[in-house]
Amino acid sequence: MDLPRRNRTTKPLNLSPDVLHTAARVEDRAHEWLRNRATKRGWKRTVVCYDSYGTENSVRVLGRMVLTRTGKLAADVHASIRGFRSFGAVPLVDDTAWVRIGDQEHMVECDRGGIIDQVIPGDYEPGAVEIELWTSDSLVDRATVQIVGSEQRFGIISDVDDTVMVTALPRPFLAAWNTFVLDEHARNPVSGMAVLYDRLTYMRPDTPIIYLSTGAWNVAPTLKRFLSRNMYPDGPLLLTDWGPTTTRAFRSGTEHKRNSLERLAREMPHMRWLLIGDDGQHDEEIYGEFVENHPDNVAAVAIRQLTSGQAVWAGGRSRNTGRGQGVPWIYAPDGAGLASKLTERGILSDF
Protein backbone atom coordinates (compact mmCIF):
# COMPACT_ATOMS: atom_id res chain seq x y z
CA MET A 1 0.00 0.00 0.00
CA ASP A 2 1.36 3.41 -0.97
CA LEU A 3 2.00 5.72 1.93
CA PRO A 4 0.56 9.25 1.84
CA ARG A 5 2.96 11.85 0.51
CA ARG A 6 4.34 14.04 3.29
CA ASN A 7 4.85 17.75 2.68
CA ARG A 8 6.38 20.08 5.19
CA THR A 9 4.71 23.46 5.30
CA THR A 10 6.36 26.77 6.01
CA LYS A 11 6.87 27.34 9.72
CA PRO A 12 5.48 30.40 11.48
CA LEU A 13 7.94 33.22 12.06
CA ASN A 14 9.92 32.73 15.28
CA LEU A 15 10.67 36.14 16.73
CA SER A 16 13.80 36.86 18.72
CA PRO A 17 13.22 37.33 22.46
CA ASP A 18 14.83 40.76 22.09
CA VAL A 19 11.85 42.07 20.14
CA LEU A 20 9.15 40.54 22.27
CA HIS A 21 7.03 42.69 24.54
CA THR A 22 7.98 42.42 28.22
CA ALA A 23 4.63 40.83 29.06
CA ALA A 24 5.17 38.29 26.30
CA ARG A 25 8.55 37.35 27.74
CA VAL A 26 7.01 36.91 31.17
CA GLU A 27 4.29 34.70 29.70
CA ASP A 28 6.85 32.63 27.81
CA ARG A 29 8.84 32.01 31.00
CA ALA A 30 5.70 31.07 32.91
CA HIS A 31 4.68 28.62 30.19
CA GLU A 32 8.19 27.14 30.14
CA TRP A 33 8.05 26.57 33.91
CA LEU A 34 4.61 24.98 33.61
CA ARG A 35 5.73 22.73 30.75
CA ASN A 36 8.76 21.52 32.68
CA ARG A 37 6.63 20.85 35.73
CA ALA A 38 3.93 19.06 33.72
CA THR A 39 6.50 16.95 31.87
CA LYS A 40 8.08 15.80 35.12
CA ARG A 41 4.63 14.76 36.32
CA GLY A 42 4.08 12.66 33.24
CA TRP A 43 1.58 14.87 31.42
CA LYS A 44 1.08 13.93 27.78
CA ARG A 45 0.98 15.82 24.53
CA THR A 46 -2.56 16.36 23.31
CA VAL A 47 -3.83 17.89 20.08
CA VAL A 48 -7.16 19.65 19.63
CA CYS A 49 -8.37 19.99 16.05
CA TYR A 50 -10.92 22.74 15.36
CA ASP A 51 -13.47 23.00 12.57
CA SER A 52 -12.27 25.32 9.84
CA TYR A 53 -12.78 26.38 6.25
CA GLY A 54 -10.97 26.26 2.95
CA THR A 55 -11.15 26.99 -0.75
CA GLU A 56 -10.50 24.87 -3.81
CA ASN A 57 -6.85 25.91 -3.53
CA SER A 58 -6.10 25.81 0.19
CA VAL A 59 -7.27 24.64 3.62
CA ARG A 60 -6.83 26.59 6.82
CA VAL A 61 -5.84 24.20 9.62
CA LEU A 62 -6.80 25.36 13.11
CA GLY A 63 -5.81 23.52 16.25
CA ARG A 64 -4.13 23.63 19.62
CA MET A 65 -1.27 21.67 21.16
CA VAL A 66 -1.21 21.24 24.92
CA LEU A 67 -0.01 19.02 27.73
CA THR A 68 -2.77 17.28 29.69
CA ARG A 69 -2.87 14.77 32.51
CA THR A 70 -4.67 12.14 30.46
CA GLY A 71 -3.65 12.78 26.86
CA LYS A 72 -7.22 12.02 25.83
CA LEU A 73 -9.02 13.36 22.81
CA ALA A 74 -10.34 16.89 22.97
CA ALA A 75 -13.93 15.70 23.22
CA ASP A 76 -13.07 13.59 26.26
CA VAL A 77 -10.94 16.26 27.89
CA HIS A 78 -13.44 19.09 27.49
CA ALA A 79 -16.79 17.31 27.63
CA SER A 80 -17.52 18.12 31.25
CA ILE A 81 -15.18 21.05 31.77
CA ARG A 82 -16.72 24.32 32.83
CA GLY A 83 -15.25 27.75 33.08
CA PHE A 84 -11.76 28.09 34.47
CA ARG A 85 -10.93 24.40 34.16
CA SER A 86 -10.63 24.74 30.39
CA PHE A 87 -7.41 26.62 31.14
CA GLY A 88 -5.90 23.67 33.02
CA ALA A 89 -3.96 22.43 30.01
CA VAL A 90 -0.42 23.70 29.46
CA PRO A 91 0.25 25.08 25.95
CA LEU A 92 3.16 23.72 23.98
CA VAL A 93 5.38 26.07 21.99
CA ASP A 94 6.91 25.69 18.51
CA ASP A 95 6.01 22.00 18.57
CA THR A 96 5.11 19.96 15.50
CA ALA A 97 2.14 17.81 14.57
CA TRP A 98 0.81 16.04 11.51
CA VAL A 99 -2.43 16.81 9.69
CA ARG A 100 -4.09 14.48 7.19
CA ILE A 101 -6.34 15.97 4.52
CA GLY A 102 -7.63 13.28 2.20
CA ASP A 103 -4.65 11.11 1.32
CA GLN A 104 -2.09 13.84 2.00
CA GLU A 105 -0.16 14.37 5.22
CA HIS A 106 1.52 17.64 6.13
CA MET A 107 3.64 18.78 9.04
CA VAL A 108 2.33 21.81 10.92
CA GLU A 109 3.70 23.77 13.85
CA CYS A 110 2.09 25.60 16.74
CA ASP A 111 3.04 29.12 17.81
CA ARG A 112 4.26 30.34 21.19
CA GLY A 113 0.74 29.96 22.60
CA GLY A 114 0.19 26.42 21.37
CA ILE A 115 -2.10 27.53 18.53
CA ILE A 116 -1.91 25.93 15.10
CA ASP A 117 -3.08 28.26 12.32
CA GLN A 118 -1.58 27.28 8.99
CA VAL A 119 -2.68 27.18 5.37
CA ILE A 120 -2.17 23.96 3.41
CA PRO A 121 -2.19 24.49 -0.36
CA GLY A 122 -3.70 21.83 -2.61
CA ASP A 123 -6.59 20.89 -4.87
CA TYR A 124 -9.81 20.36 -2.93
CA GLU A 125 -13.37 19.57 -3.89
CA PRO A 126 -16.16 21.80 -2.51
CA GLY A 127 -18.04 20.40 0.46
CA ALA A 128 -17.31 19.08 3.93
CA VAL A 129 -13.97 17.34 4.45
CA GLU A 130 -12.80 15.56 7.60
CA ILE A 131 -9.22 16.23 8.66
CA GLU A 132 -7.11 14.48 11.29
CA LEU A 133 -4.48 15.98 13.57
CA TRP A 134 -1.98 14.09 15.72
CA THR A 135 1.57 13.91 17.06
CA SER A 136 3.92 10.96 17.33
CA ASP A 137 2.79 10.28 20.91
CA SER A 138 -0.79 11.57 20.99
CA LEU A 139 -4.17 10.29 19.99
CA VAL A 140 -5.78 11.51 16.78
CA ASP A 141 -8.32 14.32 16.87
CA ARG A 142 -10.68 15.09 14.00
CA ALA A 143 -12.54 18.13 12.72
CA THR A 144 -14.56 19.22 9.70
CA VAL A 145 -13.37 21.69 7.09
CA GLN A 146 -15.93 23.37 4.84
CA ILE A 147 -14.43 23.81 1.37
CA VAL A 148 -16.07 26.83 -0.27
CA GLY A 149 -16.25 26.38 -4.03
CA SER A 150 -15.48 29.09 -6.56
CA GLU A 151 -19.12 28.99 -7.68
CA GLN A 152 -20.39 29.77 -4.16
CA ARG A 153 -21.58 33.35 -3.82
CA PHE A 154 -23.24 33.70 -0.41
CA GLY A 155 -22.07 33.10 3.15
CA ILE A 156 -22.70 34.22 6.73
CA ILE A 157 -20.30 35.79 9.20
CA SER A 158 -21.77 36.06 12.69
CA ASP A 159 -20.66 37.64 15.93
CA VAL A 160 -21.24 35.54 19.07
CA ASP A 161 -21.64 37.60 22.27
CA ASP A 162 -25.02 39.41 22.34
CA THR A 163 -25.71 38.23 18.79
CA VAL A 164 -26.31 34.49 19.16
CA MET A 165 -25.80 34.35 22.93
CA VAL A 166 -27.15 36.74 25.59
CA THR A 167 -24.40 37.98 27.87
CA ALA A 168 -25.85 41.02 29.70
CA LEU A 169 -22.51 41.79 31.30
CA PRO A 170 -20.18 44.77 31.27
CA ARG A 171 -17.71 44.41 28.41
CA PRO A 172 -14.63 44.55 30.68
CA PHE A 173 -15.88 41.49 32.59
CA LEU A 174 -17.57 39.65 29.73
CA ALA A 175 -14.68 37.53 28.52
CA ALA A 176 -13.55 36.60 32.01
CA TRP A 177 -17.06 35.65 33.14
CA ASN A 178 -17.82 33.57 30.06
CA THR A 179 -14.45 31.86 30.26
CA PHE A 180 -13.89 31.24 33.94
CA VAL A 181 -17.40 30.91 35.39
CA LEU A 182 -20.18 29.74 33.10
CA ASP A 183 -20.65 26.57 31.12
CA GLU A 184 -22.88 26.22 28.07
CA HIS A 185 -25.91 25.19 30.17
CA ALA A 186 -25.97 28.59 31.88
CA ARG A 187 -25.88 30.62 28.66
CA ASN A 188 -29.06 31.81 26.97
CA PRO A 189 -29.50 32.07 23.19
CA VAL A 190 -30.80 35.24 21.58
CA SER A 191 -34.45 34.70 20.68
CA GLY A 192 -35.06 33.64 17.09
CA MET A 193 -31.47 33.74 15.91
CA ALA A 194 -31.04 29.97 15.58
CA VAL A 195 -34.22 29.81 13.49
CA LEU A 196 -32.96 32.63 11.27
CA TYR A 197 -29.63 30.90 10.71
CA ASP A 198 -31.38 27.61 10.05
CA ARG A 199 -33.58 29.23 7.40
CA LEU A 200 -30.58 30.85 5.75
CA THR A 201 -28.64 27.59 5.57
CA TYR A 202 -31.66 25.37 4.81
CA MET A 203 -32.45 27.28 1.64
CA ARG A 204 -28.85 26.82 0.50
CA PRO A 205 -27.30 23.81 2.28
CA ASP A 206 -23.84 24.67 0.97
CA THR A 207 -23.90 28.12 2.60
CA PRO A 208 -20.79 28.55 4.78
CA ILE A 209 -21.28 30.12 8.19
CA ILE A 210 -18.38 31.46 10.24
CA TYR A 211 -18.66 32.50 13.90
CA LEU A 212 -16.29 35.39 14.58
CA SER A 213 -15.66 36.10 18.25
CA THR A 214 -13.15 37.84 20.50
CA GLY A 215 -13.21 34.83 22.83
CA ALA A 216 -10.11 32.79 23.61
CA TRP A 217 -9.39 29.48 21.91
CA ASN A 218 -9.54 27.83 25.33
CA VAL A 219 -13.33 28.19 25.35
CA ALA A 220 -13.91 26.84 21.83
CA PRO A 221 -15.33 23.51 23.11
CA THR A 222 -17.82 25.35 25.36
CA LEU A 223 -18.96 27.67 22.56
CA LYS A 224 -19.24 24.74 20.17
CA ARG A 225 -21.46 22.82 22.58
CA PHE A 226 -23.60 25.93 23.16
CA LEU A 227 -24.17 26.37 19.43
CA SER A 228 -25.01 22.70 18.97
CA ARG A 229 -27.29 22.54 22.01
CA ASN A 230 -29.26 25.55 20.79
CA MET A 231 -29.60 24.27 17.21
CA TYR A 232 -27.29 26.74 15.49
CA PRO A 233 -25.81 25.51 12.20
CA ASP A 234 -22.33 24.03 12.30
CA GLY A 235 -19.51 26.33 11.32
CA PRO A 236 -15.93 27.15 12.27
CA LEU A 237 -15.14 29.46 15.16
CA LEU A 238 -12.55 32.16 14.57
CA LEU A 239 -11.28 32.99 18.04
CA THR A 240 -8.13 34.62 19.36
CA ASP A 241 -5.53 34.32 22.10
CA TRP A 242 -5.80 36.45 25.24
CA GLY A 243 -2.07 36.52 25.83
CA PRO A 244 0.36 39.37 25.24
CA THR A 245 1.79 40.07 21.82
CA THR A 246 5.13 41.45 20.72
CA THR A 247 3.79 45.00 20.93
CA ARG A 248 1.13 45.06 23.63
CA ALA A 249 0.12 43.39 26.88
CA PHE A 250 -3.19 42.04 25.54
CA ARG A 251 -4.50 41.33 22.08
CA SER A 252 -7.12 43.63 20.58
CA GLY A 253 -10.47 41.95 19.98
CA THR A 254 -11.54 44.58 17.45
CA GLU A 255 -8.32 44.16 15.48
CA HIS A 256 -8.86 40.40 15.51
CA LYS A 257 -12.26 40.90 13.90
CA ARG A 258 -10.99 43.42 11.37
CA ASN A 259 -8.09 41.22 10.36
CA SER A 260 -10.32 38.15 10.09
CA LEU A 261 -12.78 39.94 7.80
CA GLU A 262 -9.98 41.25 5.60
CA ARG A 263 -8.48 37.78 5.39
CA LEU A 264 -11.78 36.23 4.33
CA ALA A 265 -12.16 38.90 1.63
CA ARG A 266 -8.70 38.06 0.29
CA GLU A 267 -9.17 34.31 0.42
CA MET A 268 -12.68 34.30 -1.08
CA PRO A 269 -13.03 37.43 -3.25
CA HIS A 270 -16.03 35.92 -5.06
CA MET A 271 -18.12 35.73 -1.86
CA ARG A 272 -20.82 38.11 -0.69
CA TRP A 273 -21.29 37.88 3.07
CA LEU A 274 -24.27 38.54 5.29
CA LEU A 275 -22.64 40.19 8.31
CA ILE A 276 -24.58 39.67 11.55
CA GLY A 277 -23.76 41.43 14.82
CA ASP A 278 -25.20 43.69 17.51
CA ASP A 279 -25.24 47.42 18.25
CA GLY A 280 -23.17 47.15 21.43
CA GLN A 281 -20.19 49.35 20.61
CA HIS A 282 -17.98 47.73 17.98
CA ASP A 283 -19.77 45.53 15.41
CA GLU A 284 -21.36 48.37 13.46
CA GLU A 285 -18.05 50.20 13.25
CA ILE A 286 -16.11 47.12 12.15
CA TYR A 287 -18.76 46.04 9.64
CA GLY A 288 -19.10 49.60 8.36
CA GLU A 289 -15.38 49.77 7.62
CA PHE A 290 -15.56 46.44 5.84
CA VAL A 291 -18.51 47.65 3.74
CA GLU A 292 -16.56 50.76 2.76
CA ASN A 293 -13.50 48.74 1.79
CA HIS A 294 -15.28 45.77 0.20
CA PRO A 295 -18.83 46.75 -0.85
CA ASP A 296 -18.95 43.99 -3.46
CA ASN A 297 -18.25 41.38 -0.76
CA VAL A 298 -21.24 42.28 1.44
CA ALA A 299 -24.80 41.14 0.70
CA ALA A 300 -26.23 42.91 3.76
CA VAL A 301 -25.53 43.84 7.37
CA ALA A 302 -27.98 42.60 10.02
CA ILE A 303 -27.68 44.22 13.44
CA ARG A 304 -29.42 42.86 16.51
CA GLN A 305 -30.55 45.79 18.68
CA LEU A 306 -29.81 45.36 22.37
CA THR A 307 -32.41 46.22 24.96
CA SER A 308 -31.79 49.37 26.98
CA GLY A 309 -30.49 47.33 29.90
CA GLN A 310 -28.22 45.22 27.70
CA ALA A 311 -26.88 48.34 26.01
CA VAL A 312 -25.96 49.82 29.39
CA TRP A 313 -24.08 46.65 30.35
CA ALA A 314 -22.39 46.58 26.96
CA GLY A 315 -21.01 50.06 27.53
CA GLY A 316 -23.48 51.90 25.32
CA ARG A 317 -24.56 51.60 21.73
CA SER A 318 -22.37 52.13 18.74
CA ARG A 319 -23.14 55.12 16.57
CA ASN A 320 -24.96 54.43 13.34
CA THR A 321 -22.72 56.18 10.86
CA GLY A 322 -25.18 55.69 8.00
CA ARG A 323 -22.64 54.08 5.70
CA GLY A 324 -24.24 53.20 2.40
CA GLN A 325 -22.28 51.80 -0.55
CA GLY A 326 -25.58 50.29 -1.72
CA VAL A 327 -25.46 47.66 1.03
CA PRO A 328 -28.69 47.15 3.05
CA TRP A 329 -28.44 47.61 6.83
CA ILE A 330 -31.12 45.73 8.77
CA TYR A 331 -32.00 46.40 12.43
CA ALA A 332 -34.24 44.38 14.77
CA PRO A 333 -34.18 43.23 18.43
CA ASP A 334 -34.27 39.49 17.68
CA GLY A 335 -33.98 36.84 15.01
CA ALA A 336 -37.64 36.95 14.02
CA GLY A 337 -37.47 40.68 13.40
CA LEU A 338 -34.29 40.36 11.38
CA ALA A 339 -35.79 37.51 9.34
CA SER A 340 -38.87 39.60 8.55
CA LYS A 341 -36.82 42.58 7.39
CA LEU A 342 -34.40 40.43 5.42
CA THR A 343 -37.39 38.88 3.68
CA GLU A 344 -38.87 42.32 2.95
CA ARG A 345 -35.61 43.33 1.33
CA GLY A 346 -35.57 40.14 -0.72
CA ILE A 347 -32.34 39.03 0.89
CA LEU A 348 -33.60 35.98 2.74
CA SER A 349 -35.78 34.80 -0.14
CA ASP A 350 -33.08 35.53 -2.72
CA PHE A 351 -30.67 33.14 -1.08
N, C-alpha and C positions, 0 to 999 in steps of 0.2 A: 504494500500500500504506500502510495506517495505521501510524504509528509508535507504539511502546509509550508509554503514559502515564508520565510521570516524576513521582515524588513525593519530595520531600525529607523525610527523617526528622529527628527531633530530635537535635541534636548532643550528645555527651557533655559533662558539666560541665567547663569549663576553670577550674582553680583558680589563684588569684593566686600568684605566686612567694613572696609574703610568708608564705603559710600552708603552704608545702611544707616537709617535713622536710629538714634539712641534707643528708642523704645523697641525697635525691631531687634537690635542686638541683645537687649535684655530678654525679649521673648525667646530668641534663639537659644540663649544660654539656659533658660528655664526648661525649654523643650529637651535640650540635650541632657540635662540632669534627670528629667523624668524618663527619657528613653533608657538611659543607663540603669536607672533604678528598676524600671519595668523589665528590662532584659535580664537583670540578675534574678528577678523573681519568676522568670520563666514565661513571661507574657509572649504572645505569638503574633506574628504579622497577620494582618487581616485586611482584605480589600473590600471596598464598598463601591459597587458599580451603579451609577445613576442613569435614569432614562435621559435620552438626549435627542438630537436631531441631526440631519445631514442633508446633503444634496446629491445629485447624480455624480458629482465629482469628488465629494469629500464627506467624511463623518467626523463629528465632534465627539470625542470621548471624554466623559466626565466621570470622575470617581474620587475616592479618598483612600489613603493608605495609613493605617493606624496599627498600634499595638494594643491587643486586648487580652484579658485573662484567659478567655476560652478559645480564641481563634475561630469562632463560629462564623457562619454566614451572616451578612448584614441583617437579613430578616429575623434570624434567631437572636442576634445581639440586641436589636432595637425594638423587638416586638412589644415588650412590656415596659420599655424605658419611658419615663416621664421627666420632663423638665431638665434639671441640672444634670441628671445622670447620663444624658446623651453626651456630656462633655468628659466622661470618665475615660475614654480612650485617649491614648497618647499618639499624636501625629508623628509619622515618619518624615524624613526630609531627604530630598534628592535620591530617593530609592526608586528601583525599577520594578515594573510589572509587565505582564504580557496581556494583550487584548486579542481576541479572535473575532473577526468579522467575516462571516461566511467561511471560506476555506483558507483565509489569509490570517497570519499571526504577525503582530507588530509589537515591538518593545516601546513602552511609554514610561515616563518618569514623573514623579510628583514634585511639587515645589517645596519651599521651605515650610509650608503649612500643612503638608500632606495631601494637597489637592492635585488631582490629575485633570488637566484641561488641555488636550492636544487634538490637533486635526490630523486625520489619517486620509491622505489622498487615495483615490481609486475610482473604479467604475461600479456604481450601485444602482439597483433597480428601485423605482419609487415604491413606497409601502413600508410596513413595519418590519424591522430586522432585529433579531435577537443577537446581542453581543455578549461575550464572556470575558471576565477579567480575573487574573490570578497571579500569584507569585510562585516561586519554586517551592515554598513551604507553607502555602496557604490553601484554603479551599477556594473553589471557583464561585464567583458571584456573577449574576446575569442581570441584564437590563434590556430595555427596548429602545431602539433608535428609529425615529420616524424620518424616512427619506422623502424629502419634498421634491417632486418631479418638476422639470422645467415647464411643463404644461399647467402646473398648479398656479392659480392666480389669487386665491383668497386664504387668509389665515387670521388667527386671533392671538393677540398678546394681551395678557391680563395681569394687572396688579393683584396682590393677595390681601394684605391687611386693609380692612374697611372696604374692600371691593368684593371679595368672595367670603371673607370671614370678618365678623364683627369683633372689634377689639375694645373700643370705648375706653382707651387708656391714653394718658399723656404720652406724646411722642418720645420724650426722653426716656420713659420707662417701658415703652412698648416692647422693644426687642428683648430686654432683660426678662420681663414678665413672661412673654410667650416662650422664651427659651428655657428659663430656669424653673418656672413654676407650673404652668399648665400642660396637660396632655390634650390629645385631640378630642377626648370625650367632653372636656370642659369648654370647648370653643363652639361658638354659634355661627352658622352660615348666614350670609345676607339673604334675606327673603327673595325668592324668585330667581336668583342668579344661576343656580344649577340648572333650572328649567330652561332659562335663556341659552346657556351654553349647550345644553343638550339639543335644543332646537337648531342652533347654528351648525352643530356637527352632524346631526341626524340628516339634515337636508343635503349635506355634502360629506359623506363619511371619511373622505380623504383630507378634510380640513385640518391642518396642523394647529394645535393650540399650545402656547408657551406661557407658563406662569413666571412672571418676572417680579422678584421680591428682593428687599434689602436684608432678608433674614440670613443667618449663618448656615453654612453647609451642615453643621452639626444637627440642625433640626429638620433636615430634609425628610427623614423617615416619618417624623410626626406630621409634617405638612402633607406628605403623600397619603398617609392614612386618613387624615382629615378630609382631603379631597375625595378619596374613594368612599369613605363612610357617608359623605353627603352627596354622592351621586354626581360629582363633577367629572367631566370627560378626562381621560388620561392625557397627560402631556408632560414634557420635561419641565423641571424647575431650574431657573437660572438664579442662583443664590450667590452669596459673596462670603468673604472671610472677615470676621471682626477684627482680626489682629492688626498690628501696626504695619505700615508700609515703609519704603525707603525714604519717604518725604514727610510723613505725618504719623501721629500716634494712632489714629484710627482711620479706617477706610471710609470714604464718602459713599453713602447709599445712593444719593442722587447721581453722582458720577457713574456708579455702577449701572444704574438704569440707562443713563445717556449712552454710555459706551456699548451696552448690550443692544440697544436699539440701532445704533450706528453699525454695529457688526452685522446684525441681521439684514440691514439694508444692503450692505456690501456683499454678503454671502448669497442673498436671494433677491437680486434687483428686480426680478419679474413679479414679485409678490406685492399684493395690496393688503395691508393689515387693518383689521378692526382693533383699535386700541381701547382698552377698557380700564378705567381707574376710578378714583373718587376725587372729591373737591377739597380734600384735607391737605392743603399746603402745596405739595410738589407735583402731583401727577399732571395737572393741567399745564403747568409751566414746561415740564419735560416733554409732554406730548405736543404742546404747541410749537416748541423748538423743532421737534422732529417733523411736524407738518410743514413748517417753513422751509426746512432743508430738503425734505423728501416728499413733496405733495403727491407725486405719482405713486408713492408706496403706501398711501393711507386711504382706505375705503371710507372710514368714518372714525370719529372719536366718541365713545360713550362714557359719560361721567356719572357715577352714582353720587347723588347728593346726600351728604350726611345730615342727620337731624341736628337741631341746634345744640343739644347736649353733646353729641358726638363731635361736632365741630369745635366746641370749646375744649374738649379733651385732646383733640388732634392739634390744638394750637392755632385754631382759626381756619378760615377757608382761604383757598388760593384765589387770586384775582383773575376773573375772566377777562383775558386780554382781547377777546374778540378776533382772534386770528382767523383768517378765512382760507385763502388758497383754493377755494372751491370745495373744501372738505367739510362734510356735515359734522356738526357738534351736537350730540344728543345728551339731554339731562333728564334724570328721573331719580326718585329716592330708592327704587328697588328694581329687581330684575323684570318684573311684570311691566312696570312703567317704561323701562328701556326697550323691552321687546315691542311694546305697542308703538313707540315712536320710531323705532328702527323699521317696523313694518310700514308705518305711514310714509316714511321716506323711501320705501322700496328697497331698503338695504337687506333686511332679513329675508324678504321674499325673493330678492334677486339672487341670493346665494343659497 
